[in-house]
């Protein structure tokens, strides 16, 4: 989520050691409150759980190849690439 900042907020970020992009992270992953957003330890732990699940899934998908149409938007087939196929696709011999 992109947060628009007032000049006051930009000044406070500088004084208090925050970057403007930090505000976007707090808004995206924090808990919504009446006055804004609060990033709690539980919010961070939830993000970490989700990131680990996603990372585990990526490892399971390692060496998978999706063949697409020329525009790259439609999958034609999917398979586990052999070593030879991986080399051919990446151009590394």
Helices and strands as residue ranges (DSSP letters): H 7-16, H 20-29, E 31-32, E 37-38, H 41-60, E 64-68, E 75-80, H 83-90
